């Protein structure tokens, strides 16, 4: 398994100014296990259309994503674009899917897990569900996502002292990536860190994931918009409209045989 992870270590394609790892879900899991065995910090990030737009508008966020050891396509439109521009990614590997696939692996292997993010009620409900569904799972710490920058050192020290080998962060971008970047030294012993979006809220029953057919059709965003129209309206219909311009730019560079 670890040999498989090493085999794909350097295989990446560049899309929209972002380097994506050419991995499917099982290859991503294999890579994570190899990193945990190394005992050194490695960070994963699922990048969707919204985050690509953020990377375009916020150079610092783009720089942080560029430091990640695993960057997967967290959205069907990104996978479609990769095939359109002849840089095919094997499949969508969303942060929540990788997270949910890693929990039973952690339970089986004895990896220690720390959860960070969401409101306290959602966090505790999610923790209870994960423990019930994964016998033997060791959740060595859990902290809600409502804190100030001045609280970060204390939180990072708690993660370090817990002995966590896997840290899952359910905080919006770019706050979660900035937290890791600012506290990289304290978190250096965590084998794998991953942003997991709204996973804890979904596990707590606060929201529902879109049916698989909607995800495959690339309209998962519509399902989420229907649940949170006020919060998600601007993101999907204003901010993410910039992706059309990014598609045109990518097409231009592809025709010229160059990468943006």
C-alpha positions as CSV (number, residue, x, y, z in Angstrom):
1,X,0.0,0.0,0.0
2,X,2.8,2.4,0.9
3,X,4.6,1.5,-2.3
4,X,1.5,2.6,-4.2
5,X,1.5,5.9,-2.4
6,X,5.2,6.5,-3.3
7,X,4.6,5.6,-6.9
8,X,2.1,8.4,-7.4
9,X,3.9,10.9,-5.3
10,X,5.1,13.2,-8.1
11,X,2.2,12.8,-10.6
12,X,0.4,16.1,-10.8
13,X,-1.4,18.2,-13.4
14,X,-1.7,21.9,-13.4
15,X,-5.2,23.4,-13.9
16,X,-6.3,27.0,-13.3
17,X,-2.9,27.7,-11.7
18,X,-3.3,24.9,-9.2
19,X,-1.4,21.6,-9.1
20,X,-3.7,18.6,-8.6
21,X,-2.6,15.2,-7.6
22,X,-3.5,12.4,-10.1
23,X,-5.1,10.1,-7.5
24,X,-8.3,8.2,-6.9
25,X,-9.7,7.7,-3.4
26,X,-7.8,4.5,-2.7
27,X,-4.5,5.9,-3.8
28,X,-5.1,9.0,-1.6
29,X,-5.7,6.7,1.4
30,X,-2.5,4.8,0.6
31,X,-0.6,8.0,0.5
32,X,-2.0,9.1,3.9
33,X,-1.0,5.9,5.5
34,X,2.5,6.3,4.3
35,X,2.7,9.8,5.7
36,X,1.4,8.7,9.1
37,X,4.1,6.1,9.2
38,X,6.7,8.8,8.6
39,X,5.5,10.7,11.7
40,X,6.0,14.1,9.9
41,X,3.3,16.7,9.1
42,X,1.6,16.3,5.7
43,X,-1.5,18.4,4.7
44,X,-4.3,17.6,2.3
45,X,-6.7,19.9,0.6
46,X,-9.7,19.3,-1.6
47,X,-10.1,22.1,-4.2
48,X,-13.4,23.0,-5.8
49,X,-14.6,25.8,-8.0
50,X,-15.1,28.1,-5.0
51,X,-11.6,27.6,-3.8
52,X,-10.1,28.1,-7.2
53,X,-11.8,31.5,-7.3
54,X,-10.5,32.3,-3.9
55,X,-7.0,31.3,-5.0
56,X,-7.3,33.7,-7.9
57,X,-8.4,36.6,-5.7
58,X,-6.2,35.9,-2.7
59,X,-2.5,35.2,-3.5
60,X,-1.8,34.2,0.1
61,X,-4.4,31.5,0.0
62,X,-3.0,30.2,-3.2
63,X,0.5,30.1,-1.7
64,X,-0.9,28.1,1.3
65,X,-2.6,25.5,-1.0
66,X,0.6,25.3,-2.9
67,X,2.3,24.0,0.2
68,X,-0.2,21.1,0.6
69,X,1.2,17.6,0.0
70,X,-2.1,16.3,-1.4
71,X,-4.4,18.4,-3.6
72,X,-7.5,16.6,-4.9
73,X,-10.4,17.7,-7.1
74,X,-13.2,18.4,-4.6
75,X,-15.9,18.9,-7.3
76,X,-17.2,17.3,-10.5
77,X,-16.7,20.4,-12.6
78,X,-13.0,20.4,-11.8
79,X,-12.8,16.7,-13.0
80,X,-14.8,17.6,-16.2
81,X,-12.4,20.5,-16.8
82,X,-9.4,18.3,-16.4
83,X,-10.7,16.0,-19.1
84,X,-11.7,18.9,-21.4
85,X,-8.2,20.3,-21.2
86,X,-6.6,16.8,-21.7
87,X,-5.1,16.7,-18.2
88,X,-7.5,14.0,-16.9
89,X,-7.9,13.4,-13.2
90,X,-9.2,9.9,-12.4
91,X,-12.1,10.9,-10.2
92,X,-13.5,13.4,-7.7
93,X,-11.9,13.0,-4.3
94,X,-13.9,15.3,-2.0
95,X,-12.5,16.1,1.4
96,X,-15.6,14.7,3.1
97,X,-15.3,11.4,1.1
98,X,-11.6,11.0,2.0
99,X,-12.4,11.8,5.6
100,X,-15.2,9.3,5.9
101,X,-13.0,6.7,4.2
102,X,-10.2,7.3,6.6
103,X,-12.2,6.9,9.8
104,X,-12.6,3.1,9.5
105,X,-8.9,2.9,8.5
106,X,-8.0,4.9,11.7
107,X,-10.1,2.6,13.8
108,X,-8.5,-0.5,12.3
109,X,-5.0,0.7,12.4
110,X,-5.2,2.5,15.8
111,X,-4.5,6.0,14.5
112,X,-5.3,8.8,16.9
113,X,-7.8,11.4,15.6
114,X,-8.5,15.0,16.5
115,X,-11.6,16.9,15.4
116,X,-11.5,20.7,15.0
117,X,-14.4,22.8,13.9
118,X,-18.2,23.5,13.7
119,X,-20.4,24.6,16.7
120,X,-20.0,22.7,20.0
121,X,-23.4,20.9,19.6
122,X,-22.6,19.7,16.1
123,X,-19.1,18.7,17.0
124,X,-20.2,16.5,19.9
125,X,-23.0,15.0,17.9
126,X,-20.6,14.2,15.1
127,X,-18.1,12.8,17.5
128,X,-20.7,10.4,19.0
129,X,-21.7,9.3,15.5
130,X,-18.2,8.6,14.4
131,X,-17.4,6.6,17.5
132,X,-20.6,4.6,17.2
133,X,-20.0,3.8,13.5
134,X,-16.3,2.9,13.9
135,X,-15.7,0.6,16.9
136,X,-12.2,1.1,18.3
137,X,-11.8,4.6,16.9
138,X,-9.6,6.8,19.1
139,X,-10.8,10.4,19.1
140,X,-8.2,12.0,21.4
141,X,-9.4,15.5,21.2
142,X,-12.3,17.7,19.9
143,X,-12.5,21.5,19.8
144,X,-15.2,23.7,18.2
145,X,-14.3,26.1,15.4
146,X,-15.2,29.3,17.1
147,X,-12.0,30.9,18.3
148,X,-9.8,33.9,17.8
149,X,-6.3,34.1,16.4
150,X,-4.9,34.6,19.9
151,X,-6.4,31.2,20.9
152,X,-4.6,29.3,18.2
153,X,-1.4,28.5,20.0
154,X,-3.3,26.9,22.9
155,X,-5.4,24.9,20.5
156,X,-2.3,23.8,18.5
157,X,-0.6,22.8,21.7
158,X,-3.6,20.7,22.8
159,X,-3.5,18.9,19.4
160,X,0.2,18.3,19.8
161,X,-0.1,17.0,23.4
162,X,-3.0,14.7,22.4
163,X,-0.6,12.7,20.3
164,X,-3.0,13.0,17.3
165,X,-1.8,11.4,14.1
166,X,-4.7,12.7,12.0
167,X,-6.3,16.2,12.3
168,X,-9.6,16.9,10.6
169,X,-10.7,20.5,10.4
170,X,-14.3,21.5,9.6
171,X,-13.7,25.3,9.2
172,X,-14.3,27.3,6.1
173,X,-11.4,28.3,3.7
174,X,-9.1,30.1,4.0
175,X,-9.3,30.1,7.8
176,X,-8.5,26.5,8.3
177,X,-5.5,26.6,5.9
178,X,-4.2,29.7,7.7
179,X,-4.6,28.0,11.1
180,X,-2.3,25.2,9.9
181,X,0.1,27.5,8.2
182,X,0.5,29.7,11.3
183,X,0.9,26.7,13.6
184,X,2.9,24.4,11.4
185,X,5.7,24.0,14.0
186,X,3.4,23.0,16.8
187,X,1.6,20.6,14.5
188,X,4.7,19.0,13.0
189,X,4.1,15.6,14.6
190,X,0.6,15.2,13.1
191,X,1.0,12.8,10.2
192,X,-2.0,14.1,8.2
193,X,-4.2,17.2,8.3
194,X,-7.3,17.6,6.1
195,X,-10.0,20.2,5.7
196,X,-13.4,18.4,5.7
197,X,-15.8,21.2,5.0
198,X,-19.2,20.9,6.6
199,X,-18.7,17.2,7.5
200,X,-19.4,17.6,11.2
201,X,-22.7,19.5,10.5
202,X,-23.8,16.8,8.1
203,X,-22.9,14.0,10.6
204,X,-24.9,15.9,13.3
205,X,-27.9,16.0,11.0
206,X,-27.9,19.8,10.6
207,X,-27.6,19.5,6.8
208,X,-27.9,16.7,4.2
209,X,-25.5,15.8,1.5
210,X,-26.8,15.8,-2.1
211,X,-27.8,12.5,-3.6
212,X,-25.0,10.8,-5.5
213,X,-26.7,11.4,-8.8
214,X,-26.6,15.2,-8.2
215,X,-22.9,15.0,-7.3
216,X,-22.1,13.0,-10.5
217,X,-24.2,15.5,-12.5
218,X,-22.2,18.4,-11.1
219,X,-25.2,20.1,-9.5
220,X,-24.4,19.3,-5.8
221,X,-24.1,23.0,-5.3
222,X,-27.8,23.4,-6.2
223,X,-28.8,21.0,-3.4
224,X,-26.7,23.0,-0.9
225,X,-28.1,26.3,-2.1
226,X,-31.6,25.0,-1.5
227,X,-30.7,24.3,2.1
228,X,-28.8,27.6,2.7
229,X,-30.0,30.1,0.1
230,X,-29.0,33.2,2.0
231,X,-25.5,32.0,2.9
232,X,-24.7,30.3,-0.4
233,X,-26.4,32.6,-2.9
234,X,-23.6,35.1,-3.3
235,X,-21.0,32.4,-3.4
236,X,-22.6,30.5,-6.2
237,X,-24.2,33.2,-8.3
238,X,-21.7,36.1,-7.9
239,X,-18.3,34.9,-6.7
240,X,-18.1,31.6,-8.5
241,X,-19.3,33.2,-11.8
242,X,-15.6,34.2,-12.2
243,X,-14.9,30.6,-12.9
244,X,-16.2,31.1,-16.4
245,X,-13.5,33.6,-17.1
246,X,-11.0,31.1,-15.6
247,X,-12.2,28.5,-18.0
248,X,-11.7,30.8,-21.0
249,X,-8.2,31.6,-19.9
250,X,-7.3,28.0,-19.4
251,X,-8.7,27.2,-22.9
252,X,-6.5,30.0,-24.4
253,X,-3.4,28.7,-22.7
254,X,-4.2,25.1,-23.7
255,X,-4.5,26.1,-27.3
256,X,-1.2,27.8,-27.2
257,X,0.4,24.8,-25.5
258,X,1.2,26.6,-22.3
259,X,0.1,26.4,-18.7
260,X,-1.2,29.6,-16.9
